[in-house]
Amino acid sequence: MKSLADLKAIRDRMQKQIDLRDTGDDRIRVLVGMATCGIAAGARPVLTAFLEEVDKRSLTNVSVTQTGCIGVCRLEPIVEVLVPGQEKVTYVKMTPEKVASIVSEHLVNGNVVSEYTIGAAEAE
């Protein structure tokens, strides 16, 4: 950091990251299970992928946060999507590669990606 402009750029970048984690009542909430079991199964890259994809698409109505154990450790990494006024959707066995599809289909277009949900995993 060598100038006031550099400091402002850092502040703006950090504010943008904070805004992605804001949990206002009217926002779509993406919760990534980050308990020990989730982290061991690869939840950190999934969280990062969601943050990057939401930022890349400038989705101001979506917040991405982490939570503790969701309770189905054998299906980690787990992501829950809560859309106001709709039933919670639980995605399981998540990978960073699946994130773009969920953001595009579910968060943007409102279509649940059924093959990644807990119901599909339980049918296996």
C-alpha positions in Angstrom: 0.0 0.0 0.0 1.6 3.2 -1.2 -1.2 5.7 -1.5 -4.6 6.7 -0.3 -6.0 5.2 -3.5 -4.5 1.9 -2.6 -6.1 2.1 0.8 -9.4 3.0 -0.6 -9.2 0.0 -3.1 -8.5 -2.4 -0.2 -11.4 -0.9 1.8 -13.8 -1.3 -1.1 -12.7 -4.9 -1.7 -13.2 -5.8 2.0 -16.6 -4.0 2.1 -17.7 -6.1 -0.9 -16.7 -9.3 1.0 -18.6 -8.2 4.1 -21.7 -7.4 2.0 -21.6 -10.9 0.6 -21.9 -12.2 4.2 -24.7 -9.9 5.2 -27.9 -11.8 6.2 -30.7 -9.4 5.6 -34.2 -10.9 5.9 -35.1 -10.4 2.2 -31.9 -12.1 0.9 -31.3 -15.6 -0.3 -29.1 -17.3 2.2 -26.5 -19.8 1.3 -25.2 -21.7 4.4 -22.1 -23.8 4.0 -21.5 -26.4 6.8 -18.0 -25.6 8.2 -17.8 -27.9 11.2 -14.8 -30.2 11.4 -16.5 -32.9 9.3 -17.4 -30.4 6.6 -13.9 -28.8 6.5 -12.3 -32.3 6.3 -14.6 -33.2 3.4 -13.7 -30.1 1.4 -16.2 -27.4 2.5 -13.7 -24.5 2.5 -13.2 -24.6 -1.3 -17.0 -24.9 -1.7 -17.5 -21.7 0.4 -14.8 -19.9 -1.5 -16.4 -21.0 -4.8 -19.8 -19.7 -3.7 -18.3 -16.3 -2.6 -16.5 -15.9 -5.9 -19.4 -16.9 -8.1 -21.9 -14.7 -6.3 -19.4 -11.8 -6.5 -18.7 -12.5 -10.2 -22.4 -12.3 -11.0 -22.9 -9.3 -8.7 -25.8 -10.9 -6.9 -26.7 -8.4 -4.3 -29.7 -10.4 -3.0 -27.6 -13.4 -2.0 -25.6 -13.8 1.2 -23.1 -16.6 1.7 -22.2 -17.6 5.2 -20.8 -20.5 7.1 -22.5 -22.5 9.8 -21.6 -25.4 12.1 -22.5 -29.0 11.8 -25.7 -29.6 9.7 -25.9 -33.2 11.0 -25.4 -35.6 8.2 -21.6 -36.0 8.2 -21.5 -38.8 5.6 -23.0 -36.4 3.0 -20.5 -33.5 3.6 -19.8 -31.0 2.3 -23.3 -29.8 2.8 -24.9 -26.5 1.6 -28.3 -25.2 2.6 -30.1 -22.6 0.4 -32.8 -20.6 2.1 -35.0 -18.5 -0.2 -37.5 -16.3 1.6 -41.0 -17.8 1.5 -39.8 -21.2 0.2 -38.8 -24.5 1.7 -35.1 -25.0 2.5 -33.0 -26.9 0.0 -30.1 -29.0 1.2 -27.3 -29.8 -1.3 -24.9 -32.6 -0.4 -21.5 -34.0 -1.5 -20.8 -30.5 -2.8 -17.7 -29.7 -4.9 -16.5 -26.3 -6.2 -17.4 -27.6 -9.7 -21.1 -27.9 -8.8 -21.3 -24.3 -7.4 -21.7 -22.5 -10.8 -24.6 -24.7 -11.7 -26.4 -24.1 -8.4 -25.8 -20.4 -8.6 -27.0 -20.2 -12.1 -30.0 -22.5 -11.9 -31.2 -22.1 -8.3 -30.1 -18.7 -7.1 -30.6 -16.9 -10.4 -33.4 -18.8 -12.1 -35.2 -20.4 -9.1 -34.8 -24.0 -10.3 -33.6 -26.5 -7.7 -30.7 -28.6 -9.0 -32.3 -31.9 -7.9 -29.4 -34.2 -8.6 -27.3 -32.5 -6.0 -30.0 -32.5 -3.2 -30.2 -34.7 -0.1 -33.2 -36.5 -1.6 -31.2 -37.7 -4.6 -28.3 -38.7 -2.3 -30.6 -40.7 -0.1 -32.0 -42.6 -3.2 -28.5 -43.9 -4.1 
